[in-house]
Amino acid sequence: MRCPTCGTRAAWHASSHRPFCSLTCRLIDLGVWLDECYRIPGKEADPGDVP
Ligand SMILES: [Zn+2]
């Protein structure tokens, strides 16, 4: 398996941050996910609020 964030192959059985290779990649993936969550309603609200 590969790390979803950086694509690095790692020994998952030795990592406590599965499926990520490290805590950094774990936080990055989480940050991107949250960022998209905030962007989606923002984009949807923009064309609706502005006539
Ligand atoms: Zn990684």
mmCIF file of the protein (N, C-alpha, C, O) and its ligand, coordinates in Angstrom:
data_MODEL
# 
_entry.id   MODEL 
# 
loop_
_entity.id 
_entity.type 
_entity.pdbx_number_of_molecules 
1 polymer     1 
2 non-polymer 1 
# 
_entity_poly.entity_id                      1 
_entity_poly.type                           'polypeptide(L)' 
_entity_poly.nstd_linkage                   no 
_entity_poly.nstd_monomer                   no 
_entity_poly.pdbx_seq_one_letter_code       MRCPTCGTRAAWHASSHRPFCSLTCRLIDLGVWLDECYRIPGKEADPGDVP 
_entity_poly.pdbx_seq_one_letter_code_can   MRCPTCGTRAAWHASSHRPFCSLTCRLIDLGVWLDECYRIPGKEADPGDVP 
_entity_poly.pdbx_strand_id                 A 
# 
loop_
_entity_poly_seq.entity_id 
_entity_poly_seq.num 
_entity_poly_seq.mon_id 
_entity_poly_seq.hetero 
1 1  MET n 
1 2  ARG n 
1 3  CYS n 
1 4  PRO n 
1 5  THR n 
1 6  CYS n 
1 7  GLY n 
1 8  THR n 
1 9  ARG n 
1 10 ALA n 
1 11 ALA n 
1 12 TRP n 
1 13 HIS n 
1 14 ALA n 
1 15 SER n 
1 16 SER n 
1 17 HIS n 
1 18 ARG n 
1 19 PRO n 
1 20 PHE n 
1 21 CYS n 
1 22 SER n 
1 23 LEU n 
1 24 THR n 
1 25 CYS n 
1 26 ARG n 
1 27 LEU n 
1 28 ILE n 
1 29 ASP n 
1 30 LEU n 
1 31 GLY n 
1 32 VAL n 
1 33 TRP n 
1 34 LEU n 
1 35 ASP n 
1 36 GLU n 
1 37 CYS n 
1 38 TYR n 
1 39 ARG n 
1 40 ILE n 
1 41 PRO n 
1 42 GLY n 
1 43 LYS n 
1 44 GLU n 
1 45 ALA n 
1 46 ASP n 
1 47 PRO n 
1 48 GLY n 
1 49 ASP n 
1 50 VAL n 
1 51 PRO n 
# 
loop_
_struct_asym.id 
_struct_asym.entity_id 
A 1 
B 2 
# 
loop_
_chem_comp.id 
_chem_comp.type 
_chem_comp.mon_nstd_flag 
ALA 'L-peptide linking' y 
ARG 'L-peptide linking' y 
ASP 'L-peptide linking' y 
CYS 'L-peptide linking' y 
GLU 'L-peptide linking' y 
GLY 'peptide linking'   y 
HIS 'L-peptide linking' y 
ILE 'L-peptide linking' y 
LEU 'L-peptide linking' y 
LYS 'L-peptide linking' y 
MET 'L-peptide linking' y 
PHE 'L-peptide linking' y 
PRO 'L-peptide linking' y 
SER 'L-peptide linking' y 
THR 'L-peptide linking' y 
TRP 'L-peptide linking' y 
TYR 'L-peptide linking' y 
VAL 'L-peptide linking' y 
ZN  non-polymer         . 
# 
_pdbx_entity_nonpoly.entity_id   2 
_pdbx_entity_nonpoly.name        ? 
_pdbx_entity_nonpoly.comp_id     ZN 
# 
_pdbx_nonpoly_scheme.asym_id         B 
_pdbx_nonpoly_scheme.entity_id       2 
_pdbx_nonpoly_scheme.mon_id          ZN 
_pdbx_nonpoly_scheme.ndb_seq_num     1 
_pdbx_nonpoly_scheme.pdb_seq_num     101 
_pdbx_nonpoly_scheme.auth_seq_num    101 
_pdbx_nonpoly_scheme.pdb_mon_id      ZN 
_pdbx_nonpoly_scheme.auth_mon_id     ZN 
_pdbx_nonpoly_scheme.pdb_strand_id   A 
_pdbx_nonpoly_scheme.pdb_ins_code    . 
# 
loop_
_atom_site.group_PDB 
_atom_site.id 
_atom_site.type_symbol 
_atom_site.label_atom_id 
_atom_site.label_alt_id 
_atom_site.label_comp_id 
_atom_site.label_asym_id 
_atom_site.label_entity_id 
_atom_site.label_seq_id 
_atom_site.pdbx_PDB_ins_code 
_atom_site.Cartn_x 
_atom_site.Cartn_y 
_atom_site.Cartn_z 
_atom_site.occupancy 
_atom_site.B_iso_or_equiv 
_atom_site.pdbx_formal_charge 
_atom_site.auth_seq_id 
_atom_site.auth_comp_id 
_atom_site.auth_asym_id 
_atom_site.auth_atom_id 
_atom_site.pdbx_PDB_model_num 
ATOM   1   N  N  . MET A 1 1  ? 0.839   -1.206 0.000   1.00 0.00 ? 1   MET A N  1 
ATOM   2   C  CA . MET A 1 1  ? 0.000   0.000  0.000   1.00 0.00 ? 1   MET A CA 1 
ATOM   3   C  C  . MET A 1 1  ? 0.872   1.253  0.000   1.00 0.00 ? 1   MET A C  1 
ATOM   4   O  O  . MET A 1 1  ? 2.041   1.226  0.385   1.00 0.00 ? 1   MET A O  1 
ATOM   5   N  N  . ARG A 1 2  ? 0.259   2.356  -0.447  1.00 0.00 ? 2   ARG A N  1 
ATOM   6   C  CA . ARG A 1 2  ? 1.012   3.615  -0.450  1.00 0.00 ? 2   ARG A CA 1 
ATOM   7   C  C  . ARG A 1 2  ? 0.303   4.666  0.390   1.00 0.00 ? 2   ARG A C  1 
ATOM   8   O  O  . ARG A 1 2  ? -0.899  4.582  0.642   1.00 0.00 ? 2   ARG A O  1 
ATOM   9   N  N  . CYS A 1 3  ? 1.055   5.629  0.806   1.00 0.00 ? 3   CYS A N  1 
ATOM   10  C  CA . CYS A 1 3  ? 0.489   6.735  1.568   1.00 0.00 ? 3   CYS A CA 1 
ATOM   11  C  C  . CYS A 1 3  ? -0.401  7.566  0.644   1.00 0.00 ? 3   CYS A C  1 
ATOM   12  O  O  . CYS A 1 3  ? 0.067   7.991  -0.413  1.00 0.00 ? 3   CYS A O  1 
ATOM   13  N  N  . PRO A 1 4  ? -1.642  7.810  0.991   1.00 0.00 ? 4   PRO A N  1 
ATOM   14  C  CA . PRO A 1 4  ? -2.565  8.556  0.145   1.00 0.00 ? 4   PRO A CA 1 
ATOM   15  C  C  . PRO A 1 4  ? -2.116  9.993  -0.081  1.00 0.00 ? 4   PRO A C  1 
ATOM   16  O  O  . PRO A 1 4  ? -2.524  10.616 -1.062  1.00 0.00 ? 4   PRO A O  1 
ATOM   17  N  N  . THR A 1 5  ? -1.298  10.521 0.792   1.00 0.00 ? 5   THR A N  1 
ATOM   18  C  CA . THR A 1 5  ? -0.887  11.916 0.700   1.00 0.00 ? 5   THR A CA 1 
ATOM   19  C  C  . THR A 1 5  ? 0.334   12.100 -0.187  1.00 0.00 ? 5   THR A C  1 
ATOM   20  O  O  . THR A 1 5  ? 0.309   12.908 -1.115  1.00 0.00 ? 5   THR A O  1 
ATOM   21  N  N  . CYS A 1 6  ? 1.398   11.364 0.088   1.00 0.00 ? 6   CYS A N  1 
ATOM   22  C  CA . CYS A 1 6  ? 2.649   11.576 -0.630  1.00 0.00 ? 6   CYS A CA 1 
ATOM   23  C  C  . CYS A 1 6  ? 2.995   10.401 -1.532  1.00 0.00 ? 6   CYS A C  1 
ATOM   24  O  O  . CYS A 1 6  ? 3.915   10.504 -2.344  1.00 0.00 ? 6   CYS A O  1 
ATOM   25  N  N  . GLY A 1 7  ? 2.286   9.297  -1.408  1.00 0.00 ? 7   GLY A N  1 
ATOM   26  C  CA . GLY A 1 7  ? 2.511   8.161  -2.286  1.00 0.00 ? 7   GLY A CA 1 
ATOM   27  C  C  . GLY A 1 7  ? 3.706   7.323  -1.893  1.00 0.00 ? 7   GLY A C  1 
ATOM   28  O  O  . GLY A 1 7  ? 4.104   6.423  -2.633  1.00 0.00 ? 7   GLY A O  1 
ATOM   29  N  N  . THR A 1 8  ? 4.275   7.600  -0.757  1.00 0.00 ? 8   THR A N  1 
ATOM   30  C  CA . THR A 1 8  ? 5.436   6.848  -0.308  1.00 0.00 ? 8   THR A CA 1 
ATOM   31  C  C  . THR A 1 8  ? 5.021   5.493  0.229   1.00 0.00 ? 8   THR A C  1 
ATOM   32  O  O  . THR A 1 8  ? 4.044   5.357  0.965   1.00 0.00 ? 8   THR A O  1 
ATOM   33  N  N  . ARG A 1 9  ? 5.796   4.499  -0.164  1.00 0.00 ? 9   ARG A N  1 
ATOM   34  C  CA . ARG A 1 9  ? 5.518   3.164  0.358   1.00 0.00 ? 9   ARG A CA 1 
ATOM   35  C  C  . ARG A 1 9  ? 6.108   3.045  1.754   1.00 0.00 ? 9   ARG A C  1 
ATOM   36  O  O  . ARG A 1 9  ? 7.260   3.409  1.990   1.00 0.00 ? 9   ARG A O  1 
ATOM   37  N  N  . ALA A 1 10 ? 5.326   2.548  2.646   1.00 0.00 ? 10  ALA A N  1 
ATOM   38  C  CA . ALA A 1 10 ? 5.798   2.443  4.029   1.00 0.00 ? 10  ALA A CA 1 
ATOM   39  C  C  . ALA A 1 10 ? 5.329   1.144  4.644   1.00 0.00 ? 10  ALA A C  1 
ATOM   40  O  O  . ALA A 1 10 ? 4.412   0.484  4.154   1.00 0.00 ? 10  ALA A O  1 
ATOM   41  N  N  . ALA A 1 11 ? 5.983   0.802  5.725   1.00 0.00 ? 11  ALA A N  1 
ATOM   42  C  CA . ALA A 1 11 ? 5.609   -0.403 6.453   1.00 0.00 ? 11  ALA A CA 1 
ATOM   43  C  C  . ALA A 1 11 ? 4.441   -0.076 7.371   1.00 0.00 ? 11  ALA A C  1 
ATOM   44  O  O  . ALA A 1 11 ? 4.618   0.393  8.496   1.00 0.00 ? 11  ALA A O  1 
ATOM   45  N  N  . TRP A 1 12 ? 3.268   -0.331 6.869   1.00 0.00 ? 12  TRP A N  1 
ATOM   46  C  CA . TRP A 1 12 ? 2.075   0.059  7.619   1.00 0.00 ? 12  TRP A CA 1 
ATOM   47  C  C  . TRP A 1 12 ? 2.002   -0.618 8.982   1.00 0.00 ? 12  TRP A C  1 
ATOM   48  O  O  . TRP A 1 12 ? 1.533   -0.030 9.956   1.00 0.00 ? 12  TRP A O  1 
ATOM   49  N  N  . HIS A 1 13 ? 2.470   -1.855 9.037   1.00 0.00 ? 13  HIS A N  1 
ATOM   50  C  CA . HIS A 1 13 ? 2.365   -2.570 10.308  1.00 0.00 ? 13  HIS A CA 1 
ATOM   51  C  C  . HIS A 1 13 ? 3.222   -1.909 11.375  1.00 0.00 ? 13  HIS A C  1 
ATOM   52  O  O  . HIS A 1 13 ? 3.037   -2.151 12.568  1.00 0.00 ? 13  HIS A O  1 
ATOM   53  N  N  . ALA A 1 14 ? 4.166   -1.070 10.940  1.00 0.00 ? 14  ALA A N  1 
ATOM   54  C  CA . ALA A 1 14 ? 5.050   -0.414 11.902  1.00 0.00 ? 14  ALA A CA 1 
ATOM   55  C  C  . ALA A 1 14 ? 4.622   1.027  12.136  1.00 0.00 ? 14  ALA A C  1 
ATOM   56  O  O  . ALA A 1 14 ? 5.199   1.729  12.967  1.00 0.00 ? 14  ALA A O  1 
ATOM   57  N  N  . SER A 1 15 ? 3.612   1.461  11.400  1.00 0.00 ? 15  SER A N  1 
ATOM   58  C  CA . SER A 1 15 ? 3.187   2.851  11.539  1.00 0.00 ? 15  SER A CA 1 
ATOM   59  C  C  . SER A 1 15 ? 1.906   2.941  12.357  1.00 0.00 ? 15  SER A C  1 
ATOM   60  O  O  . SER A 1 15 ? 1.020   2.092  12.251  1.00 0.00 ? 15  SER A O  1 
ATOM   61  N  N  . SER A 1 16 ? 1.829   3.961  13.156  1.00 0.00 ? 16  SER A N  1 
ATOM   62  C  CA . SER A 1 16 ? 0.618   4.186  13.951  1.00 0.00 ? 16  SER A CA 1 
ATOM   63  C  C  . SER A 1 16 ? -0.267  5.220  13.288  1.00 0.00 ? 16  SER A C  1 
ATOM   64  O  O  . SER A 1 16 ? -1.261  5.667  13.861  1.00 0.00 ? 16  SER A O  1 
ATOM   65  N  N  . HIS A 1 17 ? 0.106   5.600  12.061  1.00 0.00 ? 17  HIS A N  1 
ATOM   66  C  CA . HIS A 1 17 ? -0.664  6.634  11.359  1.00 0.00 ? 17  HIS A CA 1 
ATOM   67  C  C  . HIS A 1 17 ? -1.299  6.079  10.096  1.00 0.00 ? 17  HIS A C  1 
ATOM   68  O  O  . HIS A 1 17 ? -1.579  6.820  9.153   1.00 0.00 ? 17  HIS A O  1 
ATOM   69  N  N  . ARG A 1 18 ? -1.522  4.779  10.083  1.00 0.00 ? 18  ARG A N  1 
ATOM   70  C  CA . ARG A 1 18 ? -2.141  4.184  8.909   1.00 0.00 ? 18  ARG A CA 1 
ATOM   71  C  C  . ARG A 1 18 ? -3.454  4.875  8.572   1.00 0.00 ? 18  ARG A C  1 
ATOM   72  O  O  . ARG A 1 18 ? -4.159  5.288  9.492   1.00 0.00 ? 18  ARG A O  1 
ATOM   73  N  N  . PRO A 1 19 ? -3.823  5.024  7.293   1.00 0.00 ? 19  PRO A N  1 
ATOM   74  C  CA . PRO A 1 19 ? -3.036  4.506  6.171   1.00 0.00 ? 19  PRO A CA 1 
ATOM   75  C  C  . PRO A 1 19 ? -1.953  5.470  5.702   1.00 0.00 ? 19  PRO A C  1 
ATOM   76  O  O  . PRO A 1 19 ? -1.451  5.326  4.587   1.00 0.00 ? 19  PRO A O  1 
ATOM   77  N  N  . PHE A 1 20 ? -1.592  6.418  6.497   1.00 0.00 ? 20  PHE A N  1 
ATOM   78  C  CA . PHE A 1 20 ? -0.581  7.397  6.107   1.00 0.00 ? 20  PHE A CA 1 
ATOM   79  C  C  . PHE A 1 20 ? 0.786   6.965  6.625   1.00 0.00 ? 20  PHE A C  1 
ATOM   80  O  O  . PHE A 1 20 ? 0.893   6.198  7.582   1.00 0.00 ? 20  PHE A O  1 
ATOM   81  N  N  . CYS A 1 21 ? 1.831   7.478  5.968   1.00 0.00 ? 21  CYS A N  1 
ATOM   82  C  CA . CYS A 1 21 ? 3.184   7.067  6.326   1.00 0.00 ? 21  CYS A CA 1 
ATOM   83  C  C  . CYS A 1 21 ? 3.658   7.802  7.565   1.00 0.00 ? 21  CYS A C  1 
ATOM   84  O  O  . CYS A 1 21 ? 4.563   7.341  8.261   1.00 0.00 ? 21  CYS A O  1 
ATOM   85  N  N  . SER A 1 22 ? 3.049   8.944  7.841   1.00 0.00 ? 22  SER A N  1 
ATOM   86  C  CA . SER A 1 22 ? 3.499   9.713  8.995   1.00 0.00 ? 22  SER A CA 1 
ATOM   87  C  C  . SER A 1 22 ? 2.376   10.619 9.479   1.00 0.00 ? 22  SER A C  1 
ATOM   88  O  O  . SER A 1 22 ? 1.344   10.769 8.825   1.00 0.00 ? 22  SER A O  1 
ATOM   89  N  N  . LEU A 1 23 ? 2.605   11.209 10.626  1.00 0.00 ? 23  LEU A N  1 
ATOM   90  C  CA . LEU A 1 23 ? 1.599   12.110 11.185  1.00 0.00 ? 23  LEU A CA 1 
ATOM   91  C  C  . LEU A 1 23 ? 1.429   13.335 10.293  1.00 0.00 ? 23  LEU A C  1 
ATOM   92  O  O  . LEU A 1 23 ? 0.333   13.884 10.181  1.00 0.00 ? 23  LEU A O  1 
ATOM   93  N  N  . THR A 1 24 ? 2.516   13.754 9.665   1.00 0.00 ? 24  THR A N  1 
ATOM   94  C  CA . THR A 1 24 ? 2.451   14.923 8.780   1.00 0.00 ? 24  THR A CA 1 
ATOM   95  C  C  . THR A 1 24 ? 1.479   14.682 7.635   1.00 0.00 ? 24  THR A C  1 
ATOM   96  O  O  . THR A 1 24 ? 0.613   15.511 7.356   1.00 0.00 ? 24  THR A O  1 
ATOM   97  N  N  . CYS A 1 25 ? 1.632   13.538 6.976   1.00 0.00 ? 25  CYS A N  1 
ATOM   98  C  CA . CYS A 1 25 ? 0.752   13.227 5.856   1.00 0.00 ? 25  CYS A CA 1 
ATOM   99  C  C  . CYS A 1 25 ? -0.687  13.069 6.346   1.00 0.00 ? 25  CYS A C  1 
ATOM   100 O  O  . CYS A 1 25 ? -1.633  13.402 5.632   1.00 0.00 ? 25  CYS A O  1 
ATOM   101 N  N  . ARG A 1 26 ? -0.838  12.577 7.523   1.00 0.00 ? 26  ARG A N  1 
ATOM   102 C  CA . ARG A 1 26 ? -2.171  12.404 8.085   1.00 0.00 ? 26  ARG A CA 1 
ATOM   103 C  C  . ARG A 1 26 ? -2.848  13.763 8.281   1.00 0.00 ? 26  ARG A C  1 
ATOM   104 O  O  . ARG A 1 26 ? -4.023  13.934 7.955   1.00 0.00 ? 26  ARG A O  1 
ATOM   105 N  N  . LEU A 1 27 ? -2.103  14.713 8.810   1.00 0.00 ? 27  LEU A N  1 
ATOM   106 C  CA . LEU A 1 27 ? -2.649  16.039 9.045   1.00 0.00 ? 27  LEU A CA 1 
ATOM   107 C  C  . LEU A 1 27 ? -2.884  16.771 7.734   1.00 0.00 ? 27  LEU A C  1 
ATOM   108 O  O  . LEU A 1 27 ? -3.864  17.502 7.591   1.00 0.00 ? 27  LEU A O  1 
ATOM   109 N  N  . ILE A 1 28 ? -1.987  16.574 6.782   1.00 0.00 ? 28  ILE A N  1 
ATOM   110 C  CA . ILE A 1 28 ? -2.140  17.215 5.480   1.00 0.00 ? 28  ILE A CA 1 
ATOM   111 C  C  . ILE A 1 28 ? -3.424  16.738 4.819   1.00 0.00 ? 28  ILE A C  1 
ATOM   112 O  O  . ILE A 1 28 ? -4.212  17.540 4.319   1.00 0.00 ? 28  ILE A O  1 
ATOM   113 N  N  . ASP A 1 29 ? -3.626  15.429 4.822   1.00 0.00 ? 29  ASP A N  1 
ATOM   114 C  CA . ASP A 1 29 ? -4.834  14.871 4.208   1.00 0.00 ? 29  ASP A CA 1 
ATOM   115 C  C  . ASP A 1 29 ? -6.069  15.394 4.920   1.00 0.00 ? 29  ASP A C  1 
ATOM   116 O  O  . ASP A 1 29 ? -7.062  15.729 4.274   1.00 0.00 ? 29  ASP A O  1 
ATOM   117 N  N  . LEU A 1 30 ? -6.020  15.465 6.217   1.00 0.00 ? 30  LEU A N  1 
ATOM   118 C  CA . LEU A 1 30 ? -7.160  15.958 6.986   1.00 0.00 ? 30  LEU A CA 1 
ATOM   119 C  C  . LEU A 1 30 ? -7.408  17.426 6.664   1.00 0.00 ? 30  LEU A C  1 
ATOM   120 O  O  . LEU A 1 30 ? -8.553  17.858 6.529   1.00 0.00 ? 30  LEU A O  1 
ATOM   121 N  N  . GLY A 1 31 ? -6.318  18.190 6.542   1.00 0.00 ? 31  GLY A N  1 
ATOM   122 C  CA . GLY A 1 31 ? -6.446  19.611 6.242   1.00 0.00 ? 31  GLY A CA 1 
ATOM   123 C  C  . GLY A 1 31 ? -7.059  19.835 4.876   1.00 0.00 ? 31  GLY A C  1 
ATOM   124 O  O  . GLY A 1 31 ? -7.914  20.704 4.706   1.00 0.00 ? 31  GLY A O  1 
ATOM   125 N  N  . VAL A 1 32 ? -6.616  19.042 3.890   1.00 0.00 ? 32  VAL A N  1 
ATOM   126 C  CA . VAL A 1 32 ? -7.174  19.178 2.549   1.00 0.00 ? 32  VAL A CA 1 
ATOM   127 C  C  . VAL A 1 32 ? -8.649  18.840 2.553   1.00 0.00 ? 32  VAL A C  1 
ATOM   128 O  O  . VAL A 1 32 ? -9.462  19.503 1.909   1.00 0.00 ? 32  VAL A O  1 
ATOM   129 N  N  . TRP A 1 33 ? -8.975  17.803 3.286   1.00 0.00 ? 33  TRP A N  1 
ATOM   130 C  CA . TRP A 1 33 ? -10.377 17.367 3.335   1.00 0.00 ? 33  TRP A CA 1 
ATOM   131 C  C  . TRP A 1 33 ? -11.247 18.459 3.946   1.00 0.00 ? 33  TRP A C  1 
ATOM   132 O  O  . TRP A 1 33 ? -12.315 18.780 3.425   1.00 0.00 ? 33  TRP A O  1 
ATOM   133 N  N  . LEU A 1 34 ? -10.785 19.017 5.042   1.00 0.00 ? 34  LEU A N  1 
ATOM   134 C  CA . LEU A 1 34 ? -11.555 20.072 5.700   1.00 0.00 ? 34  LEU A CA 1 
ATOM   135 C  C  . LEU A 1 34 ? -11.624 21.307 4.811   1.00 0.00 ? 34  LEU A C  1 
ATOM   136 O  O  . LEU A 1 34 ? -12.649 21.985 4.745   1.00 0.00 ? 34  LEU A O  1 
ATOM   137 N  N  . ASP A 1 35 ? -10.518 21.586 4.129   1.00 0.00 ? 35  ASP A N  1 
ATOM   138 C  CA . ASP A 1 35 ? -10.482 22.756 3.263   1.00 0.00 ? 35  ASP A CA 1 
ATOM   139 C  C  . ASP A 1 35 ? -11.528 22.637 2.164   1.00 0.00 ? 35  ASP A C  1 
ATOM   140 O  O  . ASP A 1 35 ? -12.209 23.611 1.840   1.00 0.00 ? 35  ASP A O  1 
ATOM   141 N  N  . GLU A 1 36 ? -11.658 21.429 1.584   1.00 0.00 ? 36  GLU A N  1 
ATOM   142 C  CA . GLU A 1 36 ? -12.644 21.231 0.533   1.00 0.00 ? 36  GLU A CA 1 
ATOM   143 C  C  . GLU A 1 36 ? -14.057 21.358 1.089   1.00 0.00 ? 36  GLU A C  1 
ATOM   144 O  O  . GLU A 1 36 ? -14.961 21.839 0.406   1.00 0.00 ? 36  GLU A O  1 
ATOM   145 N  N  . CYS A 1 37 ? -14.238 20.931 2.313   1.00 0.00 ? 37  CYS A N  1 
ATOM   146 C  CA . CYS A 1 37 ? -15.551 21.018 2.941   1.00 0.00 ? 37  CYS A CA 1 
ATOM   147 C  C  . CYS A 1 37 ? -15.959 22.479 3.104   1.00 0.00 ? 37  CYS A C  1 
ATOM   148 O  O  . CYS A 1 37 ? -17.128 22.838 2.968   1.00 0.00 ? 37  CYS A O  1 
ATOM   149 N  N  . TYR A 1 38 ? -14.978 23.295 3.395   1.00 0.00 ? 38  TYR A N  1 
ATOM   150 C  CA . TYR A 1 38 ? -15.284 24.715 3.585   1.00 0.00 ? 38  TYR A CA 1 
ATOM   151 C  C  . TYR A 1 38 ? -15.468 25.414 2.240   1.00 0.00 ? 38  TYR A C  1 
ATOM   152 O  O  . TYR A 1 38 ? -16.231 26.374 2.125   1.00 0.00 ? 38  TYR A O  1 
ATOM   153 N  N  . ARG A 1 39 ? -14.769 24.928 1.240   1.00 0.00 ? 39  ARG A N  1 
ATOM   154 C  CA . ARG A 1 39 ? -14.831 25.580 -0.074  1.00 0.00 ? 39  ARG A CA 1 
ATOM   155 C  C  . ARG A 1 39 ? -16.150 25.286 -0.778  1.00 0.00 ? 39  ARG A C  1 
ATOM   156 O  O  . ARG A 1 39 ? -16.710 26.153 -1.449  1.00 0.00 ? 39  ARG A O  1 
ATOM   157 N  N  . ILE A 1 40 ? -16.637 24.070 -0.622  1.00 0.00 ? 40  ILE A N  1 
ATOM   158 C  CA . ILE A 1 40 ? -17.848 23.684 -1.343  1.00 0.00 ? 40  ILE A CA 1 
ATOM   159 C  C  . ILE A 1 40 ? -19.039 24.590 -0.991  1.00 0.00 ? 40  ILE A C  1 
ATOM   160 O  O  . ILE A 1 40 ? -19.672 25.136 -1.894  1.00 0.00 ? 40  ILE A O  1 
ATOM   161 N  N  . PRO A 1 41 ? -19.355 24.760 0.303   1.00 0.00 ? 41  PRO A N  1 
ATOM   162 C  CA . PRO A 1 41 ? -20.467 25.646 0.644   1.00 0.00 ? 41  PRO A CA 1 
ATOM   163 C  C  . PRO A 1 41 ? -20.163 27.091 0.283   1.00 0.00 ? 41  PRO A C  1 
ATOM   164 O  O  . PRO A 1 41 ? -21.071 27.870 -0.009  1.00 0.00 ? 41  PRO A O  1 
ATOM   165 N  N  . GLY A 1 42 ? -18.863 27.454 0.303   1.00 0.00 ? 42  GLY A N  1 
ATOM   166 C  CA . GLY A 1 42 ? -18.489 28.821 -0.041  1.00 0.00 ? 42  GLY A CA 1 
ATOM   167 C  C  . GLY A 1 42 ? -18.750 29.110 -1.507  1.00 0.00 ? 42  GLY A C  1 
ATOM   168 O  O  . GLY A 1 42 ? -19.235 30.181 -1.869  1.00 0.00 ? 42  GLY A O  1 
ATOM   169 N  N  . LYS A 1 43 ? -18.419 28.130 -2.346  1.00 0.00 ? 43  LYS A N  1 
ATOM   170 C  CA . LYS A 1 43 ? -18.637 28.332 -3.778  1.00 0.00 ? 43  LYS A CA 1 
ATOM   171 C  C  . LYS A 1 43 ? -20.136 28.345 -4.096  1.00 0.00 ? 43  LYS A C  1 
ATOM   172 O  O  . LYS A 1 43 ? -20.612 29.108 -4.937  1.00 0.00 ? 43  LYS A O  1 
ATOM   173 N  N  . GLU A 1 44 ? -20.843 27.487 -3.402  1.00 0.00 ? 44  GLU A N  1 
ATOM   174 C  CA . GLU A 1 44 ? -22.277 27.387 -3.685  1.00 0.00 ? 44  GLU A CA 1 
ATOM   175 C  C  . GLU A 1 44 ? -23.004 28.658 -3.236  1.00 0.00 ? 44  GLU A C  1 
ATOM   176 O  O  . GLU A 1 44 ? -23.999 29.068 -3.834  1.00 0.00 ? 44  GLU A O  1 
ATOM   177 N  N  . ALA A 1 45 ? -22.480 29.270 -2.165  1.00 0.00 ? 45  ALA A N  1 
ATOM   178 C  CA . ALA A 1 45 ? -23.170 30.431 -1.616  1.00 0.00 ? 45  ALA A CA 1 
ATOM   179 C  C  . ALA A 1 45 ? -22.827 31.685 -2.416  1.00 0.00 ? 45  ALA A C  1 
ATOM   180 O  O  . ALA A 1 45 ? -23.611 32.632 -2.470  1.00 0.00 ? 45  ALA A O  1 
ATOM   181 N  N  . ASP A 1 46 ? -21.658 31.680 -3.029  1.00 0.00 ? 46  ASP A N  1 
ATOM   182 C  CA . ASP A 1 46 ? -21.227 32.875 -3.750  1.00 0.00 ? 46  ASP A CA 1 
ATOM   183 C  C  . ASP A 1 46 ? -22.183 33.278 -4.879  1.00 0.00 ? 46  ASP A C  1 
ATOM   184 O  O  . ASP A 1 46 ? -22.682 34.403 -4.872  1.00 0.00 ? 46  ASP A O  1 
ATOM   185 N  N  . PRO A 1 47 ? -22.450 32.406 -5.835  1.00 0.00 ? 47  PRO A N  1 
ATOM   186 C  CA . PRO A 1 47 ? -23.336 32.774 -6.948  1.00 0.00 ? 47  PRO A CA 1 
ATOM   187 C  C  . PRO A 1 47 ? -24.774 33.000 -6.482  1.00 0.00 ? 47  PRO A C  1 
ATOM   188 O  O  . PRO A 1 47 ? -25.558 33.676 -7.148  1.00 0.00 ? 47  PRO A O  1 
ATOM   189 N  N  . GLY A 1 48 ? -25.101 32.426 -5.337  1.00 0.00 ? 48  GLY A N  1 
ATOM   190 C  CA . GLY A 1 48 ? -26.468 32.577 -4.839  1.00 0.00 ? 48  GLY A CA 1 
ATOM   191 C  C  . GLY A 1 48 ? -26.687 33.918 -4.159  1.00 0.00 ? 48  GLY A C  1 
ATOM   192 O  O  . GLY A 1 48 ? -27.761 34.512 -4.252  1.00 0.00 ? 48  GLY A O  1 
ATOM   193 N  N  . ASP A 1 49 ? -25.643 34.388 -3.469  1.00 0.00 ? 49  ASP A N  1 
ATOM   194 C  CA . ASP A 1 49 ? -25.797 35.637 -2.740  1.00 0.00 ? 49  ASP A CA 1 
ATOM   195 C  C  . ASP A 1 49 ? -25.643 36.833 -3.668  1.00 0.00 ? 49  ASP A C  1 
ATOM   196 O  O  . ASP A 1 49 ? -26.291 37.867 -3.498  1.00 0.00 ? 49  ASP A O  1 
ATOM   197 N  N  . VAL A 1 50 ? -24.759 36.663 -4.663  1.00 0.00 ? 50  VAL A N  1 
ATOM   198 C  CA . VAL A 1 50 ? -24.523 37.791 -5.577  1.00 0.00 ? 50  VAL A CA 1 
ATOM   199 C  C  . VAL A 1 50 ? -25.441 37.659 -6.795  1.00 0.00 ? 50  VAL A C  1 
ATOM   200 O  O  . VAL A 1 50 ? -25.328 36.682 -7.536  1.00 0.00 ? 50  VAL A O  1 
ATOM   201 N  N  . PRO A 1 51 ? -26.304 38.574 -7.012  1.00 0.00 ? 51  PRO A N  1 
ATOM   202 C  CA . PRO A 1 51 ? -27.241 38.529 -8.142  1.00 0.00 ? 51  PRO A CA 1 
ATOM   203 C  C  . PRO A 1 51 ? -26.561 38.762 -9.482  1.00 0.00 ? 51  PRO A C  1 
ATOM   204 O  O  . PRO A 1 51 ? -27.224 38.753 -10.520 1.00 0.00 ? 51  PRO A O  1 
HETATM 205 ZN ZN . ZN  B 2 .  ? 3.038   10.167 3.297   1.00 0.00 2 101 ZN  A ZN 1 
# 
